[in-house]
Amino acid sequence: MPIALGLDAGGTYTDAVLYNIDNDSLIASAKSPTTPPTYLDGIAGAISALPENKRNRASHVCLSTTLATNAIVEGRYAPAGLLLIGYDSHESGSITWTPKRVVPGRHAVDGSEVESFDEDAFRVAVDDLLKKGVAGLALSSMMAVRNADHEIRAAEIARDLTDIPVVCGREVTDTINSLVRAETAALNAGLIPIITRFLGAVETVLADVGLGDAPVFMVRGDGSLASAESARLAPVHTILSGPACSAVGAAHLADVSSAVIVDVGGTTTDSALLFDGRPKMAEKGVTVGNWRAGVPSAEVVTRGLGGDSAIEVGRRVLVGPRRVIPASWAGENHPGYADELQKLLERVTAGEYPQGDWGLVAPTEGFLMLTPDAPAPLNEQESEILGALGDGPKTREQLSQMTGYPHMSLLRTPRLERWGLIQRIGVTPTDIWHITGEFAPWHIPTAKAAVGITAERHGVTTDELIELVGQSTVQALARQIARTALGTGDDESSERSVADHVGRVAFTEAACDTLDVSMSLGVPLVGVGAPANQMLSSSAKTFDGGLVVPDYADVANAVGAAVGSVEVVSTALIRPGRKGQVVCYGLDKPLLFDTRDEAVDRCNVVLSPRVEEQLFARGATAVALTLEADHIGGEAGMSSSPIWWETVVTVEGSGRPATAVDEGGRDDVAVTVVEKWSEGLEEAEAKRKGN
């Protein structure tokens, strides 16, 4: 009986579930605070919190983490050398990765060689990069997706010269965009040491709790699974796995195949569109930090809005994007902080405003020291701030007094926060829920004090502030849900368009006496994450529909990891060639055939075994394959009937993750073949053949 241990290391909490795959039921769940940058303590804590007699029954482990994403954003990947084959000065100059080297050798877009590969120059370039101490090499030949000969030979030479990882661009992404392909290969090479160390540590944690024999899988950005060994080779595919996990888990728990999925966490709210049980993919790849990655990833709309988002007041009330520690949590765990906020509320209520600059910064803000170990020398004020926080959190006013600065706004904390030495405390939606009774696990009096002081700063009552925060949250989430449903992703280019103005009226952001607007979703709205009900119930009313928050919504991401499958996709392109022949791209080099059917058959012969091998390499069993030939055509010139332009051949394979209880061996795999035609194309071709 396969029982999956699903793990998701999110921005705030790491969730763990034990899930019975056969009878589709959750056995147990647990949470532990996430502990970046290594995440290991959070993962170990979540696993240890599961009942021991149940967790020992786990047959395999499925893990989703933001490790790779954060390593890219924060620039913590290992140094990797990038070797560009056949890129001209403009193309190579458009790639800012360092160190990099350019070597002669180029193919044209049709796969024909226009410049031979300079092996001697390549050896010199590799030697130069190795002397710089790179931890990996990334190779990208300009048109390797049309003809891989140069890239294949370059990899052979590189592996003869060094034992460090060597990554080929076409092996991590099949995008024809050579710039994106090069950056993706470089990122992958830089991430390999990071993920290798991480997985080794995870396997040690699992061994410590008696799960050393359980196969480990990592979730990829498209929601599918890959074995630990496969993930070690292609860690770039694990970026943005969290949103894909939430979509898969939400669909599973809510028993829907198409929906708008909204995952509300402590730090962010992520939304994705689900079709036929799978998240919609980002058509143009994804951008993480300053880098483009041509890997399959869910198209996600993200907003810095969650249960722990800072509430800030000024000319208007804003929620997020900064994440802070809720004041109610600080008051619960540090009584001295609770007392200080209570005293501050009494002073403010009596008309005593702190230090004269409370309009510039929030006196309700405080800081908690996480670690005193700085990565670089601190200035005098920073050292004083850390010293003052040594015995517990302090409000901004306390810190300014203890460090001798007359105004709260003169405290400079950004470096301390960026380095993870301290964390800010503030007023959040979580604190408001403590007042309304929707969610109150921590110190209610501190929540009331913090919200009351914030209301006084804004010149409103506590009840009025709660209403304003609710309006701001509803408007932000309604806009995000609409953008997700429209499939426009994070594109803000239409902000000043007519459609945007209609949206502003619908979301009550703008008044219009002459236009009534109502919206409804064509698919269910499914909310997951611990605060889903509190954050989404009002926003859902904007769309004239209900909100589905399934059981176990607070661990949906971990469920998504647990119920994931191993999936592989490989494609080829067939186009008309010269003298009546057709040419096929995607089989390592261009191949000519007399007929299109012969080319499709060859794709089946080459791609199906390739996909099958990749499935088993990623840890799959019970494999199924489907080949789809999509014949595309349209009208051209004076012809009134469509003519054939190209055929896209896609082989998709899937299987469930092999577990510790599975027996070895492989069964013969049959390939299901499906053909699709552009409108009228099949009939037009049959008519032409008949004539």
N, C-alpha and C positions, 0 to 999 in steps of 0.2 A: 504494500500500500504506500504510494509515494506521498510523503508529507514534506512540503516546502517550507524552509525557513526564509521568509522574505524580510529584507532589511532595506530601509531607506534613510540615508543620512541627509536630512533637510537642513534648511538654514537655521532653525531654532531647535528642533528635536530630531532624534534618531528613533525611528519606529521599527519594531520587530513584530512579526506575526508568524504563527505556525498555521499552515493551511493544508487541509486534506484535499488533494487534487481529485481523487476518485469520487468522493461524494460532495465536492464543492462546498466545503464548510470551513469556517474559521474556528480553530481549536483554542488559540490563546493569542493575546497581544500584550505589548509592553512598550514603554517609552523611556528615553533617557536624553538629557540635554546633549545636543551636538557639540563636539569638541574639535573645531578646526585648530591648526591646519592639518593634523594627522587623522582626525576623526576616530581614532582607534578606541579611546576611552568611552566615547559615546556608543560606539558599536558594541564594545564589551559590556557596557552597562545595560543596554537594551536586551542583549542576549541573556545576561545573567538574571534579568528581571522576569524572564519567562519561567514557568514552572519546570523544575529540573526533570521531573518524571515524564514531561511531555516533550521538552526540547530535545531530549536524547533520542526521540523517535524520528527526527528529521532525516530525510533521505538525501536532500540536496539543499544548497544555500544559494539564494538569488539576491544580489546586492546592487542597489542604486546609490550613487554618491555624487556629490558636486566637486569631488577632488580635482578631476581633470579640468573642469570649467574654471574653478577658482585658481588653479595653477596657471592657466593661460591669462586670466584677467589680472592676476597679481604678478605675472612675470616670473613665476617660481619654477618653470620647466628647466630641464638640464640643457647645457649648451650643445647645440647640434649644428653641424656644418651642412650647408645647402650647395649642391652641385647642379648647375643648370646646363643642360646640353642643348645647343642650338638656339639659345635665346639671343636676340639682338640687343643692342645697348638700351633701346627704349623699353623693351620688355623686361630685361633684367633690372633696369633702373626703377621700374614700377614695383619691384619687390624689395621691401625694406629690411628683410631678414638679414642678420649678420651672425657669423661670417658666411659669406657665399663666394662661389667661384663660378666662372662661365667657361665652358669648354666647347670647341667647334663640333659640329655634327647636327644635321637638321633634315627633317622630313617635311614635305608639303602637306596640305590639308587632305589630299587624296592618298597619302601614305607613301608616295614615291620619294626616294632619297634625292635631296638636292645638294647635300654636303656630307661627306663621309665623316664618321666618328673618329676624332683624334685621340687614340688610346694613350699615346705618350703624354699629351697635354693633360689628360684625365689623371694619369698616375701622379704627375707633378702636383696637380691640384689637391688630390687626396692626401698626399704626403704633407703638403702645406697646412691643410686643415688639421691633420693629426698632430702636428707640432704645436698647434694652438690649444690642444687639450680638449677637443670636442668629445662628447659622450656618445654621439651617434652621427650617422651620415644620412642625408636625404638626397635622393636622386630624382630629377625631373627632366625628361626629354620633352622638347617642345610639343611634338605631336605623337606622344607615345600611345595615345588612345586610338590612333590610326595605324601606327606601325611601331611596335615595341622593341625592334631589334637593337637600337642603340642603348636603350635603358636596360635591357636584359644583359647585354655585354658589359655595360658599366657596372652592374651589380656583381657580375662574376669577378671582375677585376678588383672591385672594392673589397669583396669578401676574401679574396686571396691576400690582400694587403693588411687587413685588420680583423679583429674579433668583435669590435663594437657593433651595435645594431646598424644594419643598412636597410633603409626604407625606400621602396620604389613608389613614385607618385601614382602610377596607374593601378597599383595594388591597394591603395587606400581610398581612391576616388576615381570614378570613370568620367568626371566632368571634362568637357573639351576645353574649358577655360584653363589655359596653361598657367596663369598666374595664381589662380585659386588652388590648382593642383599642386603647385610648388609649395605654397604656404601650408597646405594641409599635410604634405609629406614632412616638411620641417617641424611642424607642431607635433606630429606623431613621433618623430625621432626624439624630440625633446621630452615627450611625456613617458616614453618607455621606462627610463629609470625610476621615475616617480611612481608609476603604477606597479612596477615590479616590486619595489620596496613595500608599497602599501599592501599588495596582495600577499606577500610573504608574511607581513605582520598580522593580517587578517587570518591567514591559515594557522598561525601560532595561537591566536585568540581562540579559534575554533577547536584546536587540539586541546587547549587548556580546559574546555568545557565538555570534552568527550566527543567532539564532532570532527576529529581530524581526518576521518575517512570519507566525509561527505563531499561530493563534488561541488565546486564553487563556480557560480556563473555571475557575470556582470551584465547589467542592463545597458543597452545601447540607446542612442538618441532617438531611434525610431520605435522604441519600446520592446524590441526583441532582445533575446538573450545570447550571450556568447560565453563559452567556457573561460576559466581563468587564464589558461594558456593562450587562447585566442586573443583575449583582452590585453594580455601582455604585449602582443605583437602589434595590435591596432588600438591603442588606448584612445586615440582621437575620436573614435566612434562612440565613446562613452560620454561625451560632452552633452549637456542638456538632457540627460536621461530622466531627471526628476519629473518635468512636466509630462513626458511621454508615459511615465509610470502612473502618474495621477489619472491620466485619461484612460489608460487600460484598466486600472483598478476601479475607477468610478463606473465605467461601462459594465464591468463584471458585477460589482455590488448592486448597481441599480437595474441590471438586466435590460440594458438598452444597447442598440447597435449604432444609432445616430443621435447626437446630442451636442449641446454646448456645455463643456465641462469647465467648471470654475473651481480652482484649488486655492483656498484661503489659508495662508500660513501665518506665522508670527511676523515674518519679514516682508513677504511679497504676496500678491495675488496673481496667479498664473491662469490663463484661460486658453482653451484649445477646442477645435472643432473635430468632432468624431464622426466618421463615416464608415458604415459596415464594420463596426467594432474596432477600427484602427484610427489613430489620430491623423489629421490632415498633415501632409509633409510640406516643409518649406521648399518652394519650387526653386529658389535661387540660392539654396544653401543657407548657412548661418554665419553671423559675425560674432565672435567672442573677443572682448577686449578690442585690440587693434588688428586682429587677424581674421581672415576669411577661411572658413572650413567647408569644403565641398563634400560633406557627409550627410546621409539621410537623417533628418531631425524633424521633430514635430514643429509645426508652425504655432508659435506661442505668443500671446500678447501678455506682457508682464508689466505690472504696476507696483511701485513701492508702497503697498497698502496692505496692512495686516493687523492682527490683534495687538502687535507691539509697535505700531507706527506712531511716531511722535505727533501730538496735536499741537499746532502752533497757531497763535493768534496775532493778528496785525490789522490790516485793513479788512481782511476776511479770515475765516477759519480754514485752515489747511490741515489735512491728515496725510502724513508721510511726505517724502519717501524715506526719511531717516528712521532707522530702527533704534529703539531705546529700551531699557529695562523698565517695566511698568512700576509706577510709584507704589502700588499696592503690594507688589512682590518685595520691594525694598523695605517697606514698612513691616511686613510680616517677618522678614528674616533679620532685620536690623532695627530693634526697638528705638535706638537713639535717633535714627533717621525719622521714624514716625513721630517722635516727640518734637523734633525740630520743625517739621512741616505743620504740626498742630499749633505750635507757638507762632509760626509765621502767619497762619490763617487768622489767628486772634488779633495780631498786629494789623494786618491788612483790613480786617473787618472794622477795626477801630480807627482806620484812616492813617495808620503809620506805614508808609511805603518804604521798602528797603533801599537805602543808599542812593536814591535819586535817579538811577538809570534802569529802573525795572521795566521801562518801556522798550529798552533795547534788547534785553535778554530775559529769559523766564526765570524768576527766582525759584520756581518749583523744580528746575533742573538740578540734578546732582550727579555725582560721579562715584563709581565703585572701582577700586583697584583690582585688576585681574592678576598681574604679575609685576614685580619690580625690575625684571631683567630686560633692560633696554638693548636694542641691537646696535645702538650708536650713542655717543655721548649726549647727555641732556644739557640744556641751558639751566640757568639758576632757577628760574620760575618753575620749569618742569620738574626739577629735583624737589623743590619745595612742595609742589602739588602732590607728588608721589609720597613724600614724607607725611603730609597731612592726612592722606588716605590710608596710612598704614594700619590704623586701628578701626577701620570701617568706613562706609560711605559718608560723604558730606554734601550738603547743599551748596549751590554756587555761592550763596552769600557767606556761608561758613568758610569756604575755601578762600574767598577774597579777604576775609578778616584774618585768617590764620597765616596767609602768605604776605600780608601787609599791603595789599592793593586796595585803593579807596573805592574802586568801582568794579562791580561784578563783570562788566563787559570787557575788562582788561585782562581777564584770565585767558591764556592761550593754550588750548588743549588739543588742537587738531592732530599734532604729531603723536601725542600720547594715545589718542584714539586710533589713529591709523596703524600704529605699531601694535595694537592689541594690549597695551599696558593698562588702560582704563576703559570703562564703558559708561556711557551716559545713561542717567535715569531721567524719566520724564513722564508726562501725562499721555495716556494712550487710550484707544477704545476699550482695552481690557479694564482700565480703571473705571470708565463709564459703566461698563457692564456690572461692576461691583456695586454701583449705586442703584442701577435699575433692577438688580437681582437676576440678570440673565446668566451671569457666570461670576462666581464670587469665592474662589478658593483661598484668597489671601486677605490682606488687612483692609477691611472696609473703611475704617476711620481715616486711614492715610489716603485712600482713594478719594474720599469726600473732601479732605483738606486740599489735595492737589488740584482737583477739579474746581473747587470753590475759589482758590486763589487765581486760577486761570480765567475763570468767569469774571472775576473782579478786574483783571487786567484788560479784558475785552469790553468791560462796561455793561455786562448782562448778568442775569441770574444764572444759577447752576442749571435750572431746567431749560432756560433759553439756550445755554451753551450746548447742552446735550442734544437739543433739537437741531442746532446749527451743524454740529458734528455729524449727526445723522443725515442731514441734507447733503453735506459735502461728500460723505461716503456713498450715499445712494447715487448721486450724480456721476461720481467717478466710476463706480462699478457698472452702472447702466451703460455708460459710454464704452467701457471695455467689453461688456457682453455684446453690444451691438457691433463693435468692430470685429470681434471674433466671429459672430454669426455671418457678417458680410464677407469674411475671408480676406480682409485687407491687411491682416497682420498688424504690425506696429507702424504702418505707414501713416504719417500725420499730414501728408501733402494736401489733404482735402479740408483742412481746418477752416478755411475761409470760403468754402464753396457753398452753393445753395443747399446741397445735401447736409452739410454741417449745420447750417442755420436751422433746417428742419429738425435735425437731431437736438439742437439746443432747446428748441421749443418742446420737443417730446420729453426731454430730460428735465424740464422745468428750470433750465439755466437761463432762459430768456422768455419774456412775456410777449404774446402776440394775440391781440383781440380778434384778428381777422382769420386766424388759422388754428384749427383744431387738429392735433396730431395724436394718433395712437399707434402702437406697435405691438406685434405679437411674433413669437418665435415659431418657426415651422418644425422645430425639434424640441425635445424636452431640455430644460435647464437643470443640470445636475451639479450640486455643490458638495465639495468634500473639503476636509480639513477641520480641525477642532472648532474654529469659530464660524463655520459655514452658515449655520442658522442665523446667528446674530448679524453677520455682515451682509447676507444676501437676501433675507426675507423681504425687506422693503424694496430693494432694487428689482426683484422679480416682478413686483406689481407693475412696474413700468411697462412690461411686455405682455400684460394681460394674461399672464399664465402663472402656473404654479411652480414651485421649487421642489425638486426631488433631492432630499438629503438622506441617502441610504444608511442602513445600520452599518456601523464600523467605519463611517466616513472619516473619522479622525486618523485612521491608519490605512487609507485608500492607497497611498503610494506604495507602502510595503506589500499590500495585497497585489497591486499591479506587478511588482517584481516577482511575487510568488507564483502568479498564474501565467507568466510570460512564456512564450515559445521561442524556439530557435528558428530564425528566418534568414534566407539568403536570396538575393536577386542578382541576375546577370543579364545584360542586354547586348544586342548586336543590331546593326543598321544595314539594310539592304537598299541599294539605289540603282537606277539605270546606269549602265556603263556604255562603253563604245561598241559599235558594230553589233548591236542587239544583245550584248551580254549584260549581266548584272554584276555589281561589285558589292562585296560584304565586308563591313568594318566591324571590329570588336573581337576578332579571333586571333589577336596578337599582330597580324599583318593583313593587308587587304587581299581578298581572294576573289577570283573571277569565276562566274558560273554561266552556263548557257541559258538557264531558266531560273526564275524566282523560286519555284518549288524546290529545285536542287539546292539553292542557297539556304532555304528554310530547313531542309533536311540536314544540311551540314551544321547549321546552328544547333540543331537538336543533338547531333552526334558530339559536338564539342562542348556546348554550354551545359547540357544536362549532367554529364559526369562531373564537370567542374563544380556545379552547384551542389551536387550530391557530396563530393569530397569536402567542400567547404562546410556543409552542414555537419558532417561527422567531425570535422576538425573543430567546430565550435561546440561540440558536445551533444549533438542531437541523436535521437533514436526515433523509430517509427516515422520514417521520412516519407513525404509525399511531394511530387513534382508536377508542375503545370507549365506548359509552353504556350504562350499567347503570341500569335502573329497578327499584328495590327496593320492592315493594308490601308495606306493613306493616299488619297488622291483628290482631284478637284478639276474644275474646268480650266482650260488653258487655251489661249489664242482664240481662234474662230470655232473651236470645237464646242458643240452644245452638250456633249456628254462628258462625264469626268474621265480623266486619264490617271494612271498610276504614277505617283511621285516617289514613294518610299514605303518600306515595310520595317516596322520596329518589332524585333523579336525579343520577347522577355521570358526568361525562365525563372519561375519563382518556386522556391522550395521551403518547406516548413517541417518541423518535427518537435517533439517534446524533449525537454532536457533529460539526458541520461542520468539516472540516479545510482546510488550505491547498491540498490537491490536489483538493478537491471543486469541481465546476463549479456555476455559479449556476443559478437556475430552480427551480420547484416542480412537483411532480407532483400530479395530482388525488388527494385523500385521501378514501377511503371510510370510513364510520363503521359499525362493527359494533355492533349493538343487542342487548342481553341483558336479559331480564326475570327477576326473582326474586320469589317470593311467600312470605309467611308460611304456615306449615303449615295446610292446609285452606282458605285464603282464595280461591284461584283456583277450586276446586271449588264453594265456597259461592256465589261470585258467578255462576258459570255456572248453578247451580241456581236462583238467584233470577231470573235473566234468563229461564230456561226457563219459570218460572211466570208 
